[in-house]
């Protein structure tokens, strides 16, 4: 419910969540909520590796 409430009414057509690669519960939740994995990124040289995802909010 919190996920939906945070995104409800947003003007942007999509959002790009990221989660640490080893965080399987978060990754699975994003997939259940409709996100798709696009690839992997690092936010900074010393940061962990993240799954970069996209969720289409409206078409």
C-alpha distance matrix in Angstrom:
0.0 3.8 5.4 5.2 6.0 8.5 10.1 10.3 13.9 15.3 19.0 19.3 19.7 18.2 16.7 18.4 16.4 18.8 18.8 21.8 23.7 24.0 20.3 19.8 16.5 14.8 16.9 15.9 12.1 12.9 15.2 12.8 10.5 13.9 15.6 19.3 21.5 24.3 26.3 26.6 27.4 28.4 27.4 30.7 33.7 32.8 29.1 27.8 27.3 23.9 22.5 22.1 19.5 18.7 15.9 17.4 15.3 18.0 21.6
3.8 0.0 3.8 5.5 5.0 6.0 8.7 9.8 13.3 14.0 17.8 18.0 18.9 17.2 15.1 16.6 14.5 16.7 16.8 19.9 22.2 22.7 19.0 19.2 16.1 13.9 16.2 16.1 12.3 12.6 15.6 14.1 11.5 14.7 15.5 19.2 20.9 23.5 25.1 25.1 25.3 26.0 24.6 27.8 30.9 29.9 26.3 25.4 25.2 21.9 21.0 20.5 18.3 17.8 15.5 17.3 15.2 18.3 22.0
5.4 3.8 0.0 3.8 5.6 5.3 6.5 8.7 12.2 12.2 15.7 15.3 15.9 13.8 11.7 13.1 11.1 13.7 14.3 17.6 19.7 20.6 17.2 17.2 14.5 11.8 13.6 13.7 10.0 9.4 12.4 11.4 8.4 11.3 11.8 15.5 17.3 19.8 21.6 21.9 22.3 23.3 22.2 25.6 28.7 28.1 24.4 23.3 22.7 19.2 17.9 17.1 14.7 14.1 11.7 13.7 12.1 15.4 19.0
5.2 5.5 3.8 0.0 3.8 5.4 5.3 5.8 9.6 10.5 14.0 14.2 14.5 13.2 12.1 14.4 13.3 16.4 17.4 20.9 22.7 23.8 20.5 20.1 17.5 15.0 16.2 15.8 12.2 11.4 13.6 12.1 8.7 11.1 12.5 16.3 18.8 21.0 23.4 24.1 24.7 26.1 24.9 28.5 31.7 31.3 27.6 26.6 25.7 22.1 20.4 19.2 16.3 14.8 11.7 12.7 10.3 13.1 16.7
6.0 5.0 5.6 3.8 0.0 3.8 5.5 5.2 8.5 9.9 13.6 14.6 15.7 14.9 13.7 16.2 15.2 18.3 19.3 22.8 25.0 26.1 22.6 22.7 20.0 17.4 19.1 19.0 15.3 14.6 17.2 15.8 12.4 14.8 15.9 19.6 21.8 23.9 26.1 26.5 26.6 27.6 25.9 29.3 32.7 32.2 28.6 28.0 27.6 24.0 22.8 21.5 18.9 17.4 14.6 15.3 12.4 14.9 18.7
8.5 6.0 5.3 5.4 3.8 0.0 3.8 5.8 8.5 8.3 12.1 12.5 14.1 12.9 11.1 13.4 12.4 15.5 16.9 20.4 22.9 24.2 21.0 21.6 19.2 16.2 17.7 18.5 15.0 13.6 16.7 16.1 12.6 14.6 14.8 18.3 20.1 21.8 23.7 23.9 23.6 24.4 22.5 25.8 29.3 28.9 25.4 25.1 24.8 21.3 20.4 18.8 16.7 15.4 13.1 14.2 11.6 14.6 18.3
10.1 8.7 6.5 5.3 5.5 3.8 0.0 3.8 6.3 5.7 9.3 9.4 10.5 9.6 8.6 11.6 11.5 15.0 17.0 20.7 22.8 24.6 21.6 21.9 19.9 16.7 17.5 18.2 14.9 12.9 15.4 15.0 11.3 12.4 12.6 16.1 18.3 19.7 22.1 22.8 22.8 24.1 22.4 25.9 29.4 29.5 26.0 25.6 24.7 21.0 19.6 17.6 15.0 12.9 10.2 10.7 7.9 10.8 14.5
10.3 9.8 8.7 5.8 5.2 5.8 3.8 0.0 3.8 5.7 9.1 10.5 11.5 11.6 11.6 14.9 15.2 18.8 20.7 24.4 26.3 28.0 24.9 24.9 22.7 19.8 20.6 20.7 17.4 15.7 17.7 16.7 13.0 14.1 15.1 18.6 21.2 22.6 25.3 26.3 26.4 27.8 26.2 29.7 33.2 33.3 29.8 29.4 28.4 24.7 23.2 21.1 18.2 15.8 12.6 12.2 8.6 10.4 14.1
13.9 13.3 12.2 9.6 8.5 8.5 6.3 3.8 0.0 3.8 6.4 9.0 10.5 11.8 12.5 16.1 17.1 20.8 23.1 26.9 28.9 30.9 27.9 28.1 26.1 23.0 23.6 24.0 20.8 18.7 20.7 20.0 16.2 16.7 17.5 20.7 23.2 24.1 26.9 28.0 27.8 29.2 27.3 30.7 34.3 34.8 31.5 31.4 30.4 26.8 25.3 22.7 20.0 17.2 14.3 13.0 9.3 10.1 13.4
15.3 14.0 12.2 10.5 9.9 8.3 5.7 5.7 3.8 0.0 3.8 5.6 8.0 9.0 9.5 13.1 14.5 18.2 20.9 24.6 26.6 28.9 26.3 26.7 25.1 21.8 22.1 23.0 20.1 17.6 19.7 19.7 15.9 16.0 16.0 18.8 21.0 21.5 24.1 25.1 24.7 26.0 24.0 27.4 31.0 31.7 28.5 28.6 27.6 24.0 22.7 19.9 17.5 14.7 12.3 11.3 8.0 9.4 12.6
19.0 17.8 15.7 14.0 13.6 12.1 9.3 9.1 6.4 3.8 0.0 3.8 6.5 8.8 10.4 14.0 16.2 19.8 22.9 26.5 28.4 31.0 28.7 29.2 27.9 24.5 24.4 25.5 22.9 20.0 21.7 22.1 18.4 17.8 17.5 19.9 22.0 21.9 24.6 25.8 25.3 26.8 24.8 28.1 31.7 32.8 29.8 30.1 28.9 25.4 24.0 20.8 18.6 15.4 13.4 11.6 8.8 8.9 11.3
19.3 18.0 15.3 14.2 14.6 12.5 9.4 10.5 9.0 5.6 3.8 0.0 3.8 5.5 7.3 10.7 13.4 16.9 20.2 23.8 25.4 28.3 26.3 26.8 26.0 22.4 21.9 23.3 21.1 17.9 19.5 20.5 17.0 15.9 14.9 16.9 18.7 18.3 21.0 22.3 21.8 23.5 21.8 25.1 28.6 29.9 27.0 27.2 25.7 22.3 20.8 17.4 15.3 12.1 10.7 9.1 7.3 8.1 10.3
19.7 18.9 15.9 14.5 15.7 14.1 10.5 11.5 10.5 8.0 6.5 3.8 0.0 3.8 7.2 10.5 13.4 16.9 20.2 23.8 24.9 27.8 26.0 26.0 25.4 22.1 21.0 22.1 20.2 16.8 17.7 18.8 15.5 13.7 13.0 14.6 16.8 16.4 19.6 21.4 21.5 23.8 22.6 26.2 29.4 30.8 27.8 27.5 25.6 22.1 20.0 16.7 14.0 10.4 8.7 6.1 5.2 5.3 6.8
18.2 17.2 13.8 13.2 14.9 12.9 9.6 11.6 11.8 9.0 8.8 5.5 3.8 0.0 3.8 6.8 9.7 13.2 16.5 20.0 21.1 24.0 22.2 22.3 21.9 18.5 17.4 18.7 17.1 13.5 14.6 16.1 13.0 11.2 9.8 11.4 13.4 13.1 16.2 17.8 18.1 20.4 19.4 23.1 26.2 27.5 24.3 23.9 21.9 18.4 16.3 13.0 10.3 6.8 5.5 4.3 4.9 7.1 9.0
16.7 15.1 11.7 12.1 13.7 11.1 8.6 11.6 12.5 9.5 10.4 7.3 7.2 3.8 0.0 3.8 6.3 9.8 13.1 16.7 18.2 21.0 19.1 19.6 19.2 15.6 14.9 16.7 14.9 11.4 13.2 15.0 12.0 11.0 8.9 10.8 12.1 12.2 14.7 15.7 15.6 17.5 16.4 20.1 23.3 24.3 21.0 20.6 18.9 15.4 13.6 10.6 8.3 5.8 5.3 6.7 7.1 10.3 12.6
18.4 16.6 13.1 14.4 16.2 13.4 11.6 14.9 16.1 13.1 14.0 10.7 10.5 6.8 3.8 0.0 3.8 6.6 10.2 13.5 14.9 18.0 16.5 17.3 17.5 13.9 12.7 15.2 14.1 10.5 12.4 14.9 12.6 11.6 8.4 9.4 9.6 9.5 11.3 12.0 11.8 13.9 13.0 16.8 19.9 20.9 17.6 17.1 15.2 11.7 10.1 6.9 5.4 4.5 6.3 8.9 10.4 13.5 15.5
16.4 14.5 11.1 13.3 15.2 12.4 11.5 15.2 17.1 14.5 16.2 13.4 13.4 9.7 6.3 3.8 0.0 3.8 6.9 10.5 12.3 15.0 13.1 14.1 14.0 10.3 9.8 12.5 11.3 8.0 10.7 13.2 11.2 11.2 8.1 9.6 9.3 10.4 11.6 11.5 11.5 13.0 12.3 16.1 19.0 19.4 15.8 14.9 13.4 9.7 8.4 6.5 5.3 6.3 7.7 11.0 12.2 15.7 18.1
18.8 16.7 13.7 16.4 18.3 15.5 15.0 18.8 20.8 18.2 19.8 16.9 16.9 13.2 9.8 6.6 3.8 0.0 3.8 6.9 8.9 11.8 10.4 12.1 12.8 9.3 8.5 12.0 11.7 9.1 11.5 14.4 13.4 13.4 10.1 10.6 9.0 10.0 9.9 8.8 8.6 9.9 9.7 13.3 16.0 16.1 12.5 11.2 9.7 6.0 5.5 4.8 5.8 8.6 10.8 14.3 15.8 19.3 21.4
18.8 16.8 14.3 17.4 19.3 16.9 17.0 20.7 23.1 20.9 22.9 20.2 20.2 16.5 13.1 10.2 6.9 3.8 0.0 3.8 6.2 8.3 6.7 8.8 9.8 6.7 6.4 10.2 10.4 8.9 11.3 14.0 13.7 14.5 11.5 12.0 10.1 12.0 11.2 9.5 9.8 10.5 10.9 14.0 16.1 15.5 11.7 9.6 8.5 5.2 5.5 7.1 8.3 11.5 13.3 17.0 18.5 22.1 24.3
21.8 19.9 17.6 20.9 22.8 20.4 20.7 24.4 26.9 24.6 26.5 23.8 23.8 20.0 16.7 13.5 10.5 6.9 3.8 0.0 3.8 5.6 5.4 8.4 10.3 8.3 8.1 11.8 12.8 12.0 13.9 16.7 17.0 17.7 14.7 14.7 12.1 13.7 11.9 9.3 9.5 9.4 10.6 12.9 14.3 13.1 9.5 6.6 6.0 4.3 6.2 9.1 11.2 14.7 16.8 20.5 22.2 25.8 27.8
23.7 22.2 19.7 22.7 25.0 22.9 22.8 26.3 28.9 26.6 28.4 25.4 24.9 21.1 18.2 14.9 12.3 8.9 6.2 3.8 0.0 3.8 5.6 7.2 10.3 9.3 7.8 11.0 13.1 12.4 13.3 16.4 17.4 17.6 14.7 13.8 10.8 12.5 10.3 8.0 9.5 10.3 12.6 14.7 15.4 14.7 11.5 8.0 5.9 4.9 5.4 9.2 11.2 15.0 17.4 21.0 23.2 26.5 28.3
24.0 22.7 20.6 23.8 26.1 24.2 24.6 28.0 30.9 28.9 31.0 28.3 27.8 24.0 21.0 18.0 15.0 11.8 8.3 5.6 3.8 0.0 3.8 5.7 8.9 9.2 8.6 11.1 13.3 13.7 14.7 17.1 18.6 19.4 17.0 16.4 13.8 16.0 13.9 11.7 13.1 13.4 15.4 17.1 17.5 16.0 13.0 9.4 8.6 8.4 9.1 12.8 14.4 18.1 20.0 23.8 25.7 29.1 31.0
20.3 19.0 17.2 20.5 22.6 21.0 21.6 24.9 27.9 26.3 28.7 26.3 26.0 22.2 19.1 16.5 13.1 10.4 6.7 5.4 5.6 3.8 0.0 3.8 5.7 5.6 6.3 8.7 10.2 11.0 12.6 14.5 15.8 17.2 15.1 15.4 13.5 16.2 14.9 13.1 14.4 14.7 15.9 18.1 19.2 17.6 14.2 11.0 10.5 9.2 9.5 12.6 13.5 16.8 18.1 21.9 23.4 27.0 29.2
19.8 19.2 17.2 20.1 22.7 21.6 21.9 24.9 28.1 26.7 29.2 26.8 26.0 22.3 19.6 17.3 14.1 12.1 8.8 8.4 7.2 5.7 3.8 0.0 3.8 5.5 5.0 5.9 8.5 9.9 10.5 12.1 14.2 15.5 13.9 14.1 12.7 15.9 15.1 14.2 16.2 17.2 18.8 21.2 22.3 20.9 17.6 14.2 13.0 11.3 10.4 13.5 13.6 16.6 17.6 21.3 22.9 26.3 28.4
16.5 16.1 14.5 17.5 20.0 19.2 19.9 22.7 26.1 25.1 27.9 26.0 25.4 21.9 19.2 17.5 14.0 12.8 9.8 10.3 10.3 8.9 5.7 3.8 0.0 3.8 5.5 5.2 6.2 8.8 10.0 10.6 12.4 14.5 13.7 14.8 14.3 17.7 17.6 16.8 18.6 19.5 20.4 23.1 24.5 23.0 19.5 16.5 15.8 13.6 12.7 15.1 14.5 17.0 17.2 20.8 21.8 25.3 27.7
14.8 13.9 11.8 15.0 17.4 16.2 16.7 19.8 23.0 21.8 24.5 22.4 22.1 18.5 15.6 13.9 10.3 9.3 6.7 8.3 9.3 9.2 5.6 5.5 3.8 0.0 3.8 5.4 5.0 6.3 8.7 9.9 10.6 12.6 11.3 12.8 12.3 15.5 15.5 14.8 16.1 17.0 17.5 20.4 22.4 21.1 17.4 14.9 14.1 11.3 10.3 12.2 11.6 14.0 14.2 17.9 18.8 22.5 25.0
16.9 16.2 13.6 16.2 19.1 17.7 17.5 20.6 23.6 22.1 24.4 21.9 21.0 17.4 14.9 12.7 9.8 8.5 6.4 8.1 7.8 8.6 6.3 5.0 5.5 3.8 0.0 3.8 5.5 5.3 6.4 8.8 10.0 11.0 9.1 9.7 8.9 12.3 12.4 12.2 14.3 15.9 17.0 20.1 21.8 21.1 17.5 14.6 12.9 10.0 7.9 10.0 9.2 11.9 12.7 16.3 18.0 21.4 23.5
15.9 16.1 13.7 15.8 19.0 18.5 18.2 20.7 24.0 23.0 25.5 23.3 22.1 18.7 16.7 15.2 12.5 12.0 10.2 11.8 11.0 11.1 8.7 5.9 5.2 5.4 3.8 0.0 3.8 5.5 5.1 6.2 8.7 10.0 9.5 10.4 10.6 14.3 15.0 15.4 17.8 19.7 20.8 23.9 25.6 24.8 21.2 18.3 16.5 13.7 11.4 13.2 11.6 13.6 13.5 16.9 18.3 21.5 23.6
12.1 12.3 10.0 12.2 15.3 15.0 14.9 17.4 20.8 20.1 22.9 21.1 20.2 17.1 14.9 14.1 11.3 11.7 10.4 12.8 13.1 13.3 10.2 8.5 6.2 5.0 5.5 3.8 0.0 3.8 5.4 5.0 6.2 8.8 8.8 11.0 12.0 15.6 16.8 17.1 19.0 20.6 21.1 24.3 26.5 25.7 21.9 19.4 18.0 14.9 12.8 13.9 11.8 13.1 12.2 15.4 16.2 19.5 22.0
12.9 12.6 9.4 11.4 14.6 13.6 12.9 15.7 18.7 17.6 20.0 17.9 16.8 13.5 11.4 10.5 8.0 9.1 8.9 12.0 12.4 13.7 11.0 9.9 8.8 6.3 5.3 5.5 3.8 0.0 3.8 5.5 5.0 6.4 5.4 7.9 9.1 12.4 14.0 14.7 16.4 18.4 18.8 22.3 24.6 24.3 20.5 18.3 16.6 13.0 10.6 10.8 8.2 9.3 8.6 12.1 13.2 16.6 19.0
15.2 15.6 12.4 13.6 17.2 16.7 15.4 17.7 20.7 19.7 21.7 19.5 17.7 14.6 13.2 12.4 10.7 11.5 11.3 13.9 13.3 14.7 12.6 10.5 10.0 8.7 6.4 5.1 5.4 3.8 0.0 3.8 5.4 5.2 4.9 6.2 8.1 11.7 13.6 15.1 17.5 20.0 20.9 24.4 26.5 26.4 22.7 20.2 17.9 14.6 11.4 11.8 8.9 9.8 9.2 12.1 13.9 16.8 18.6
12.8 14.1 11.4 12.1 15.8 16.1 15.0 16.7 20.0 19.7 22.1 20.5 18.8 16.1 15.0 14.9 13.2 14.4 14.0 16.7 16.4 17.1 14.5 12.1 10.6 9.9 8.8 6.2 5.0 5.5 3.8 0.0 3.8 5.4 7.3 9.5 11.8 15.4 17.5 18.8 21.1 23.4 24.1 27.6 29.7 29.4 25.7 23.2 21.2 17.9 15.0 15.3 12.4 12.6 10.9 13.3 14.3 17.0 19.1
10.5 11.5 8.4 8.7 12.4 12.6 11.3 13.0 16.2 15.9 18.4 17.0 15.5 13.0 12.0 12.6 11.2 13.4 13.7 17.0 17.4 18.6 15.8 14.2 12.4 10.6 10.0 8.7 6.2 5.0 5.4 3.8 0.0 3.8 6.0 9.4 12.1 15.2 17.6 19.0 20.8 22.9 23.0 26.7 29.3 29.1 25.3 23.3 21.5 17.9 15.2 14.7 11.4 10.8 8.3 10.6 10.9 13.8 16.3
13.9 14.7 11.3 11.1 14.8 14.6 12.4 14.1 16.7 16.0 17.8 15.9 13.7 11.2 11.0 11.6 11.2 13.4 14.5 17.7 17.6 19.4 17.2 15.5 14.5 12.6 11.0 10.0 8.8 6.4 5.2 5.4 3.8 0.0 3.8 6.6 10.0 12.8 15.7 17.7 19.8 22.4 22.8 26.5 29.0 29.3 25.6 23.6 21.3 17.7 14.5 13.5 9.9 8.6 6.2 8.0 9.4 11.9 13.8
15.6 15.5 11.8 12.5 15.9 14.8 12.6 15.1 17.5 16.0 17.5 14.9 13.0 9.8 8.9 8.4 8.1 10.1 11.5 14.7 14.7 17.0 15.1 13.9 13.7 11.3 9.1 9.5 8.8 5.4 4.9 7.3 6.0 3.8 0.0 3.8 6.7 9.3 12.1 14.0 16.0 18.7 19.2 22.9 25.3 25.8 22.2 20.3 17.9 14.2 11.0 9.7 6.1 5.3 4.4 7.5 9.8 12.7 14.5
19.3 19.2 15.5 16.3 19.6 18.3 16.1 18.6 20.7 18.8 19.9 16.9 14.6 11.4 10.8 9.4 9.6 10.6 12.0 14.7 13.8 16.4 15.4 14.1 14.8 12.8 9.7 10.4 11.0 7.9 6.2 9.5 9.4 6.6 3.8 0.0 3.8 6.3 9.3 11.9 14.5 17.7 18.8 22.4 24.4 25.2 21.8 19.7 16.8 13.4 9.8 8.6 5.3 5.5 6.6 9.1 12.3 14.7 15.6
21.5 20.9 17.3 18.8 21.8 20.1 18.3 21.2 23.2 21.0 22.0 18.7 16.8 13.4 12.1 9.6 9.3 9.0 10.1 12.1 10.8 13.8 13.5 12.7 14.3 12.3 8.9 10.6 12.0 9.1 8.1 11.8 12.1 10.0 6.7 3.8 0.0 3.8 5.8 8.3 11.2 14.5 16.1 19.5 21.1 22.0 18.8 16.6 13.4 10.3 6.6 5.9 4.3 6.6 9.2 12.1 15.2 17.8 18.7
24.3 23.5 19.8 21.0 23.9 21.8 19.7 22.6 24.1 21.5 21.9 18.3 16.4 13.1 12.2 9.5 10.4 10.0 12.0 13.7 12.5 16.0 16.2 15.9 17.7 15.5 12.3 14.3 15.6 12.4 11.7 15.4 15.2 12.8 9.3 6.3 3.8 0.0 3.8 7.1 9.7 13.4 15.0 18.3 19.9 21.4 18.6 16.8 13.4 10.7 7.5 5.6 5.3 6.9 10.3 12.5 15.9 18.2 18.5
26.3 25.1 21.6 23.4 26.1 23.7 22.1 25.3 26.9 24.1 24.6 21.0 19.6 16.2 14.7 11.3 11.6 9.9 11.2 11.9 10.3 13.9 14.9 15.1 17.6 15.5 12.4 15.0 16.8 14.0 13.6 17.5 17.6 15.7 12.1 9.3 5.8 3.8 0.0 3.8 6.9 10.6 13.0 15.9 16.9 18.4 15.9 14.0 10.3 8.5 5.9 5.3 7.2 9.9 13.4 16.0 19.2 21.7 22.2
26.6 25.1 21.9 24.1 26.5 23.9 22.8 26.3 28.0 25.1 25.8 22.3 21.4 17.8 15.7 12.0 11.5 8.8 9.5 9.3 8.0 11.7 13.1 14.2 16.8 14.8 12.2 15.4 17.1 14.7 15.1 18.8 19.0 17.7 14.0 11.9 8.3 7.1 3.8 0.0 3.8 7.2 10.0 12.6 13.4 14.7 12.2 10.3 6.7 5.4 4.5 5.2 8.5 11.8 15.3 18.3 21.1 23.9 24.8
27.4 25.3 22.3 24.7 26.6 23.6 22.8 26.4 27.8 24.7 25.3 21.8 21.5 18.1 15.6 11.8 11.5 8.6 9.8 9.5 9.5 13.1 14.4 16.2 18.6 16.1 14.3 17.8 19.0 16.4 17.5 21.1 20.8 19.8 16.0 14.5 11.2 9.7 6.9 3.8 0.0 3.8 6.4 9.0 10.2 11.9 9.5 8.7 5.9 5.3 6.5 6.3 10.0 13.0 16.5 19.4 21.9 24.7 25.8
28.4 26.0 23.3 26.1 27.6 24.4 24.1 27.8 29.2 26.0 26.8 23.5 23.8 20.4 17.5 13.9 13.0 9.9 10.5 9.4 10.3 13.4 14.7 17.2 19.5 17.0 15.9 19.7 20.6 18.4 20.0 23.4 22.9 22.4 18.7 17.7 14.5 13.4 10.6 7.2 3.8 0.0 3.8 5.4 6.7 8.2 6.0 6.3 5.1 6.0 8.8 9.2 12.9 15.9 19.2 22.2 24.2 27.3 28.6
27.4 24.6 22.2 24.9 25.9 22.5 22.4 26.2 27.3 24.0 24.8 21.8 22.6 19.4 16.4 13.0 12.3 9.7 10.9 10.6 12.6 15.4 15.9 18.8 20.4 17.5 17.0 20.8 21.1 18.8 20.9 24.1 23.0 22.8 19.2 18.8 16.1 15.0 13.0 10.0 6.4 3.8 0.0 3.8 7.1 8.3 6.1 7.9 8.0 7.9 10.7 10.3 13.6 16.0 19.0 21.8 23.4 26.4 28.1
30.7 27.8 25.6 28.5 29.3 25.8 25.9 29.7 30.7 27.4 28.1 25.1 26.2 23.1 20.1 16.8 16.1 13.3 14.0 12.9 14.7 17.1 18.1 21.2 23.1 20.4 20.1 23.9 24.3 22.3 24.4 27.6 26.7 26.5 22.9 22.4 19.5 18.3 15.9 12.6 9.0 5.4 3.8 0.0 3.8 5.5 5.2 8.2 9.4 10.6 13.8 13.8 17.3 19.7 22.8 25.6 27.1 30.2 31.7
33.7 30.9 28.7 31.7 32.7 29.3 29.4 33.2 34.3 31.0 31.7 28.6 29.4 26.2 23.3 19.9 19.0 16.0 16.1 14.3 15.4 17.5 19.2 22.3 24.5 22.4 21.8 25.6 26.5 24.6 26.5 29.7 29.3 29.0 25.3 24.4 21.1 19.9 16.9 13.4 10.2 6.7 7.1 3.8 0.0 3.8 5.7 8.4 9.6 12.0 15.3 15.9 19.6 22.3 25.6 28.4 30.3 33.3 34.7
32.8 29.9 28.1 31.3 32.2 28.9 29.5 33.3 34.8 31.7 32.8 29.9 30.8 27.5 24.3 20.9 19.4 16.1 15.5 13.1 14.7 16.0 17.6 20.9 23.0 21.1 21.1 24.8 25.7 24.3 26.4 29.4 29.1 29.3 25.8 25.2 22.0 21.4 18.4 14.7 11.9 8.2 8.3 5.5 3.8 0.0 3.8 6.8 9.4 12.0 15.7 16.9 20.5 23.5 26.4 29.6 31.2 34.4 36.2
29.1 26.3 24.4 27.6 28.6 25.4 26.0 29.8 31.5 28.5 29.8 27.0 27.8 24.3 21.0 17.6 15.8 12.5 11.7 9.5 11.5 13.0 14.2 17.6 19.5 17.4 17.5 21.2 21.9 20.5 22.7 25.7 25.3 25.6 22.2 21.8 18.8 18.6 15.9 12.2 9.5 6.0 6.1 5.2 5.7 3.8 0.0 3.8 6.6 8.7 12.4 13.7 17.1 20.2 23.0 26.2 27.8 31.1 33.0
27.8 25.4 23.3 26.6 28.0 25.1 25.6 29.4 31.4 28.6 30.1 27.2 27.5 23.9 20.6 17.1 14.9 11.2 9.6 6.6 8.0 9.4 11.0 14.2 16.5 14.9 14.6 18.3 19.4 18.3 20.2 23.2 23.3 23.6 20.3 19.7 16.6 16.8 14.0 10.3 8.7 6.3 7.9 8.2 8.4 6.8 3.8 0.0 3.8 6.3 10.0 12.2 15.5 18.9 21.7 25.2 27.0 30.4 32.2
27.3 25.2 22.7 25.7 27.6 24.8 24.7 28.4 30.4 27.6 28.9 25.7 25.6 21.9 18.9 15.2 13.4 9.7 8.5 6.0 5.9 8.6 10.5 13.0 15.8 14.1 12.9 16.5 18.0 16.6 17.9 21.2 21.5 21.3 17.9 16.8 13.4 13.4 10.3 6.7 5.9 5.1 8.0 9.4 9.6 9.4 6.6 3.8 0.0 3.8 7.0 9.4 12.8 16.4 19.5 22.9 25.0 28.3 29.8
23.9 21.9 19.2 22.1 24.0 21.3 21.0 24.7 26.8 24.0 25.4 22.3 22.1 18.4 15.4 11.7 9.7 6.0 5.2 4.3 4.9 8.4 9.2 11.3 13.6 11.3 10.0 13.7 14.9 13.0 14.6 17.9 17.9 17.7 14.2 13.4 10.3 10.7 8.5 5.4 5.3 6.0 7.9 10.6 12.0 12.0 8.7 6.3 3.8 0.0 3.8 6.1 9.2 12.8 15.7 19.2 21.3 24.6 26.3
22.5 21.0 17.9 20.4 22.8 20.4 19.6 23.2 25.3 22.7 24.0 20.8 20.0 16.3 13.6 10.1 8.4 5.5 5.5 6.2 5.4 9.1 9.5 10.4 12.7 10.3 7.9 11.4 12.8 10.6 11.4 15.0 15.2 14.5 11.0 9.8 6.6 7.5 5.9 4.5 6.5 8.8 10.7 13.8 15.3 15.7 12.4 10.0 7.0 3.8 0.0 3.8 6.3 10.0 13.0 16.4 18.9 22.0 23.5
22.1 20.5 17.1 19.2 21.5 18.8 17.6 21.1 22.7 19.9 20.8 17.4 16.7 13.0 10.6 6.9 6.5 4.8 7.1 9.1 9.2 12.8 12.6 13.5 15.1 12.2 10.0 13.2 13.9 10.8 11.8 15.3 14.7 13.5 9.7 8.6 5.9 5.6 5.3 5.2 6.3 9.2 10.3 13.8 15.9 16.9 13.7 12.2 9.4 6.1 3.8 0.0 3.8 7.1 10.5 13.6 16.1 19.1 20.5
19.5 18.3 14.7 16.3 18.9 16.7 15.0 18.2 20.0 17.5 18.6 15.3 14.0 10.3 8.3 5.4 5.3 5.8 8.3 11.2 11.2 14.4 13.5 13.6 14.5 11.6 9.2 11.6 11.8 8.2 8.9 12.4 11.4 9.9 6.1 5.3 4.3 5.3 7.2 8.5 10.0 12.9 13.6 17.3 19.6 20.5 17.1 15.5 12.8 9.2 6.3 3.8 0.0 3.8 6.9 10.2 12.8 15.8 17.2
18.7 17.8 14.1 14.8 17.4 15.4 12.9 15.8 17.2 14.7 15.4 12.1 10.4 6.8 5.8 4.5 6.3 8.6 11.5 14.7 15.0 18.1 16.8 16.6 17.0 14.0 11.9 13.6 13.1 9.3 9.8 12.6 10.8 8.6 5.3 5.5 6.6 6.9 9.9 11.8 13.0 15.9 16.0 19.7 22.3 23.5 20.2 18.9 16.4 12.8 10.0 7.1 3.8 0.0 3.8 6.5 9.4 12.2 13.5
15.9 15.5 11.7 11.7 14.6 13.1 10.2 12.6 14.3 12.3 13.4 10.7 8.7 5.5 5.3 6.3 7.7 10.8 13.3 16.8 17.4 20.0 18.1 17.6 17.2 14.2 12.7 13.5 12.2 8.6 9.2 10.9 8.3 6.2 4.4 6.6 9.2 10.3 13.4 15.3 16.5 19.2 19.0 22.8 25.6 26.4 23.0 21.7 19.5 15.7 13.0 10.5 6.9 3.8 0.0 3.8 6.1 9.2 11.1
17.4 17.3 13.7 12.7 15.3 14.2 10.7 12.2 13.0 11.3 11.6 9.1 6.1 4.3 6.7 8.9 11.0 14.3 17.0 20.5 21.0 23.8 21.9 21.3 20.8 17.9 16.3 16.9 15.4 12.1 12.1 13.3 10.6 8.0 7.5 9.1 12.1 12.5 16.0 18.3 19.4 22.2 21.8 25.6 28.4 29.6 26.2 25.2 22.9 19.2 16.4 13.6 10.2 6.5 3.8 0.0 3.8 5.8 7.3
15.3 15.2 12.1 10.3 12.4 11.6 7.9 8.6 9.3 8.0 8.8 7.3 5.2 4.9 7.1 10.4 12.2 15.8 18.5 22.2 23.2 25.7 23.4 22.9 21.8 18.8 18.0 18.3 16.2 13.2 13.9 14.3 10.9 9.4 9.8 12.3 15.2 15.9 19.2 21.1 21.9 24.2 23.4 27.1 30.3 31.2 27.8 27.0 25.0 21.3 18.9 16.1 12.8 9.4 6.1 3.8 0.0 3.8 7.1
18.0 18.3 15.4 13.1 14.9 14.6 10.8 10.4 10.1 9.4 8.9 8.1 5.3 7.1 10.3 13.5 15.7 19.3 22.1 25.8 26.5 29.1 27.0 26.3 25.3 22.5 21.4 21.5 19.5 16.6 16.8 17.0 13.8 11.9 12.7 14.7 17.8 18.2 21.7 23.9 24.7 27.3 26.4 30.2 33.3 34.4 31.1 30.4 28.3 24.6 22.0 19.1 15.8 12.2 9.2 5.8 3.8 0.0 3.8
21.6 22.0 19.0 16.7 18.7 18.3 14.5 14.1 13.4 12.6 11.3 10.3 6.8 9.0 12.6 15.5 18.1 21.4 24.3 27.8 28.3 31.0 29.2 28.4 27.7 25.0 23.5 23.6 22.0 19.0 18.6 19.1 16.3 13.8 14.5 15.6 18.7 18.5 22.2 24.8 25.8 28.6 28.1 31.7 34.7 36.2 33.0 32.2 29.8 26.3 23.5 20.5 17.2 13.5 11.1 7.3 7.1 3.8 0.0
